[in-house]
Amino acid sequence: MNASSQDESAVSRSPQTLGDLALWDVGVELGDRTGDVEERFLADLVLPGVIVYANGRVCGVLSRKQIFSALSRAFARELFIKRPCEVLLDFIDTEPMVLAVDTPIAIAVDRALARSTELSYEPVLVERDGKCLLLEVDVLMRVQSRLLLQAVDSKDALLDEVQRKADELSQTLVSLERARDRLLKSEQRLEAEVVKRTQELATINADLLQKQEQIDAELKVARSLQQSILPSSFPIHDAYHGQAIMRAARMIGGDFYDVFRLDDHRLGVIVADVSGKGVPAALFMVLVRTLLQDLALTALSPAACIAEANRQLIARNPISLFVTTVYGILDSRTGQFTFCNGGHIMPYVLRAHGGVEVVTERSSPLVGLLDMAVYIDHTVVLQPGDGLMLVTDGIAECFNRDGQLYGEERLLDLLACNTSTPVDRLLDQLLAELDQFSAGTQMSDDVTVLTLRYVGDRMARSEPVYAGADREAPRVFSTSQSRAVR
């Protein structure tokens, strides 16, 4: 049943219980394809959610907000869209609020808003004759507002009646004096109550400000600690040099990078993006970084390292967070960069002779999400002077004031014009372009960038230099494993 057509009529009848409201009877099976469920939401733009059934029994509620949040990123959409709805269990409210059909409106509003912040406006279930129907909280709030307005109108009418009675009583002096005395006493009590409540409110506000200042101070300390965890510089080596940065969208974030020497010839680099933001993501980031670095030092291949990290994270992940990551090893003797991509953006290769190559092979699954995930290694060979850039999706998902995305194409255009730019200047140019594009717009996601330049034995401690007129025209090429951008 479509509830939108009955919303205003339900309000005009001055409903008193949930049974007087328009309810949704829309359900899907847990085995239905996620893409089909998405199409139902797209076909009915006012549909607030659906009831999810398993073998005819209600197992939860999937709201419009949650399904589009689950499918908002490209890698998640590809992972979920063709699979049954059971892959969205983390986004399904498996313990929805269930209210009886005779629950008064005011009580229903209080109970709905008493839920956690994330669930306060999620749909609730109403049980009628043994069947569960869906109630949109916004409808409930609008009905409550209408009832409150009617109560105010009733109060105004009552005040008018009191005034009329007061006019009648004013005909006699005795009645007037008595009424005046009662009014003065009432005003005195009211003034005293106002003073008391004002003092209480001032005390509460002061406590809230103090607690907020304490929280801000603690978050600043946490931000400093998080930044101190990340490497402040690349290991010094004649065959390569690099630079990295992480900008958190909030005070603290879930992105991170790491760079460390495995031995005299091998350099390990990691860039990762933890799902979510804020304190939970930051704490999970510390766990993931520590785990990856410990595993990397055990001489495992990148794929074996990520596979073991996936296994351990699933066993130590009570809040179902996950991470996308690229972990790679650069051999300074050969320029060979071997890496494993766990659901992350593929690395960009900046060829010294001109052109940007993007690995087009499919990435391995997200890390910390699928128990039986299989991870594979990829290899890119860097020639002396070639560069490498690893990023998180905060760059492509940077918005400007018009709601436009920075996108990968703008990033590729920038890289194509700076394939031989020193790594520190390239990083500065990228951040400056992001700042100019966003023009002060609040960051929607953390931004992390890691760049390195492979120098090689013959070009130790020098950046490649090309004279404009004498420079050979750059060659742009592609292979079966990568696509080139000019």
N, C-alpha and C positions, 0 to 999 in steps of 0.2 A: 504494500500500500504506500502511495506517495503522500507524505505528511504535509508537504508545503501548502497544498490547496486548502487544508483544514486548519492551518495555524491561526489566521485572523479570526475565523469563526469560533474556534475554541476559546480565544481570548475574549471575544465579545459576549460569550455566555457566562462570563465570570466563573470559571471552573474553580472547584474547591479541592478536588483530589486528582491523582494521576489518571484515573479512569475517564476524566472529562477531557483529556488532551488527545491530540492526534498522535498516533504511534506508528512506527515503521515495522512492517513485517517483511524484511528482506534478509535472506540467508544464503550462505554458500557452504559447500562441503569442504572439509580439510583437504580432500584429495583433488579439488578443482584446480585447474591451471591458474597460476598467478596472473598471467596475461589476461585471461578471461575475466577475472575479478577486477583488474584495472579497467577493462573496457566498460564494465558496469558503472564504475565511478565516473568515467569520462562521458558515458551516455546520459547520466543523470547528475547534473552539476550541483544539485542541492542535497544529494544523498549523503548523510553524515557518517554512515558506517554500515557494516553488515554483520549479522550474527553468524559465527563460524560453528558448523556442526561436524561432529565425528560420529558416523553411524547413527544419525538421527538424534544425538545428544548434543546439547550446547557445550562447546569447549572454550568459548571466548568471544570477544568482540574485536573486529578489525576496523578502525576508524579511517576516514579519508586522510587525515593528517599522517597516520602511521604508515599506510601503504605507500603514499607518495614520498614519505621520508625514506622508506626502505629502498625505493626504486630511483632515488634522486641522483645517485652517482652511476657513472657508466659501468664500472666494474660490478657493482652490486646488481644493477639492472640485468646485465648479461648473465649473472649467476642465478638470479631468482625468476626471471620473467617466464621461462618455459617450464618451470618446475611447479609441483603442486604447492598449495598454500601452506603446507606444513613447514616449508623452509622459512616462513615468516613468523614462526612461533615467538621469536624474540620481540616482534613488533605487535603481536596479538595480546590484548588484555585478557589473559586466561583466568583472571579472578575479577570479572566486572562486578560493579555494584548492582545488586538485584533488589528492587523495591516492589512492595505489594501494590496492586492496582488501586487500593483505597487509601494509600498514603497521602496525607494532606500536602498541598503545594509547598507551604512554608517549610515543613519538615524535610521534604525532598530536596529543596534548595540547600538547606543547611547541610544535609548529609552529602550531597554532590560536591559542594565547595569545601567540605572538610577533608576531601582526599588530598593526596600530594599535589604539588604544583603541576607536575607532568600530566596528572590524570584529572584535574579539577574540571576541565571542559570536555573530557572524553564522554561519549554516549554512555547511558546506563540502560539496564534492562528492567522492564516492567512485567511482572508475572500476572497473567490474567487467564483464569480457567485452565491452569496447568500449562500454559504456553507462554514463552518469553517473546516480548516485543521490544523494539528499540525506541528509546526516547532521546531526542537531541537536547542537550543541556541549555543551548541558546533559547529554544522554545520555552523551556521551564523558566528561564530567567525573565523572558519577556512577559510571560503570564504573571509571574510574581510582581514585576514592576507595575503591571496594570492593576493588580489587586491592591498594591500599596497606594496608587493614585486614587483608587476608589475610597480607600480608608481615609485619605487626606480630605477628599470631598465630603465624606460623612462628618469628619471632624469640623470642617468649616460650617456645615449646616448646624451642627450642635452648638458651635460658638454663637451663631446668629440667634439661635433660640435662647441662649443664656443672656445675650444682650437685650433681647426683647423683655425677658423677665426682669432684668435689672431696671429697665425703663419703667416698668409697672411698679416696682418696689420703691422707686425714687419718688413716688407721689407723697410719701409720708416722711417726715424728718427722722423719725425714730428708725425706720427701716433703712434709710440712707446712712445714718450714723453707724448702725450695726454692720451694714454691708461694707462701709469704708473701713471699719476696724478689722473685719475679716480679711479684706484685701491687703491692708498694710501688713498684717501678720504673715499672710501668704507670700508677699513680696520679700519680706525679710528672710523667711525660710529659703525662698528661691535664690536670693542673693548669696546666702551662706552656702547653699549647695553648689552654686556656680563657682564661688571662690574655691571651695574644696576640690571640685572636679578639675578646675584650672590648675591648681597646684599639683594634683595627681598626674595630669597630662604633661605638665612641665617636667616632672620627675621621670616619667616614662620616656619622653623625648630625649632627655639628657642621657639616660641609660642606653637608649638605642644609638645615639651619636657616639658614645664611648665605645660600645661594642663594635660599631662600624669602623671606627678608627683603629681598634685593635685588629679587626679582620684585615683591613687594608695594610696595616703594618706587617702582619703575618704573611700576607700574600706577597708583599715586597721582598720579605726575607726568602720566601719560597722561590720567587723569581730569580733572586740572586743565586740561591743554591742550585736551581735548575741550570742557569747559565754556566755556573762553575763546573757542573758535571760534564758539559760539552767541551771537547778539545778547543783550546784557545789558539792553536796553530798546527800546521802540518808538520810531520816529522821531516827533518832536514835530510835531503838526499840529492846527489848530483843528477840523478836520472829523472826527477820529477819535482814539481812544486805545485801547491794548490792553496785554496782558501774556501771557507764555508761560513754560513750564517744561518741563524734561525730567528724568525720574528713570530712571537706568539700573538694570536688574535685577541686573547684576553691577557690578564696579568701573567698567567702561566699557561703553557700549551702542551699538546700531545705529540708534536713533531720532534724529531731529533736526528742528529747525524753523529757519526763517529769515524775516526781515522786512526789507525795504529799499525805499527810495523810487526809483521809476523816473524820475519828474520831479516837478514841483510839485504835480501833481494825482493821480498814480497811485502806489499802494502795492502792492508785490508781497509775497505771503506764501506760505510753503511749510511743509508738515508731511509728514514721510516716515518710513517704517519699513523698514529694511534687513532682509532675511532673515538668520536666524542671530543669534548673540550673541557677545560677547567681542571680542577684538582684531581678528579678520578683519572682523566687521561694522563695527567702529569705523573701520577704515581705509577700507573701502568707503564708509562714510558720508561721510568727508572728500572722497573722489573725487566722489560724487554731488552733494554740496552745492556744491562748487566748479564742477562742470559746469553744474548748474541755474542758479546765480547768473550765470555768464558768459553763458549762453544767454538768460537773462531780460533782460539789459542790451542785447541786440541788437534789441529792439523786436519780438520774435516774439510771436505770440499764445500763451496757455498751451498749447493743444493742439500747436501747431507746436514749441514749446520742448520739451515732453515727448517728442514724436516724434523730434526730433533727439537728445535725451538717450538715448532708447532705442537709437537706431542706434549712438551712440558707446560706450555701455556694453557692448553686445554685442561690439563690436570690441575692448574693453579689459577683458574680464572672464574671466580664465583659470580661476577657481574657480567659475564659474556661480552667483554670487550675483545676487539681483534686489532690487527695491525697490518698495514701494507708496507713492504720493505724491499729494497734492493741491497744485497750484500755481494760485494765483488772483491776479487784479489787481483792486483796488478803486479805482474812479474817485470821488474825493472830491467832485466837482462834482455827480454824479448819484446816488451811492449804488449804482451798478451794480457787482456783483461777478461777474466772468467768470472761470471756473476750468475746469481739466481734472483729471479724477480717474483716475489710473493704478492701478486695482485697490485703492483705499483706501476707508476709511469716508467716506461722504458728509458734507458740512458740516451743522451744525445752525444754523438761523436762529431767533434769539430775538426775537420781535416785541414792540415796546414796549407794545402794547395788550394783550398776553397771548397765550400759545400758543407752541409750538415747531414749526417746520416742518423736515421732513427731505426732502431731494431723493430722489425714488424712481426716477429714470432710471438705467439700467444704467451702471456705470462702464466706463471703457476698460480695456484689458488691463494686466497688470503691466509694470513698466518694467525692461528688461534681460533679458527672457526670450524674447520672440517677435520674430523678425526682421521679419515683415511686419505688425506690429500697427498698427491704425488708431486714432487718438486724436481725440476731439471735445471741443468747449467747451460748457459749461453757463453759464447766467446766472441770478443771483438779484438782485433789486432791494431794497436796504435803504432803509427810510424813517428819518428822523431819530429817534434813540432805539433803533433796532433793534440787536441784537447778533449776533455770528457766533462759532461755536466749531468748531475743528478739533481732532481727537484721533487717537491711534493705538489699536490694539486691545488695548493693555496695560490699559486701563481696564475694558473689558467682560470681559477674561480674567483679572481679579484674583480670586484664590481666598481663601476663608476656611478656618478650621481644619477644617470639615466637608466640604471639597472642593466647596463651592458657588461658582458664578460670580457676580460682581457683575452682569454682563449689561447690555444696552442699556436694558432697561426701567427699571432703577433710575436710570440716568443721565438718561433722559427725564423721569422723575418729578422729579428734582432740578432740572433745567433749567426744567420747567414752573412750578415754584414760585419761580423766580428770574430770570424773563425781563428784569426791569428792575434787577437787582442790579448794582452797580458791578463792573467786570471783575476787579479785584484781589480783592474779597470773594468773588465767584463762584468764582474759582480756588481760594482758600483753603478755601471750603466743600466743594468737590469733593474736594480732597486730604484734608481732615479726614475726610470720609465714607469714602473709600477706606481710610484708616488704621484707622478704627473697624471697618470691615467685615472687613479682613484680620486685624486683631488680632495683628500681628507675624508673620504667615505670610510666608515668603519669596516675593518677587515672582517670577512666572513669566515676565514679559515687561516690556520697557521701557515707561514711561508718558510720553507727551508730550501737552500741552494748549496750544492757542493760542486766546486769546479777544480780540475787539476789539468796540468799541462805535462805531457810526457816529453822529456828533453832528449833522452837517449845518450849514449856514450859520446857521440860526435858533437852534440850540441849542449854539453853540460853547462849549467848555470847561465843560459842565455835564452831569450825569447826569439822566435823566428822574425826576421825583418825582411820586408819586401819593398823595393823601390817602385814607385808608381808606374813609370814608363817602362822600366826594365823587367817588371814582374811578368812572368808567364801567365797566360790566362788560366784561371782556376778550372780544374777538371771536376765535374760533378757526375757521380756514378751511383749505381745501386747494385746490390747483390740479392740473392735469394733470402738473405737474412735481414736486410735493412733497406730503407728507402732514403734517397738522397734529396735534400732540399737546397735550392740555390737562391 
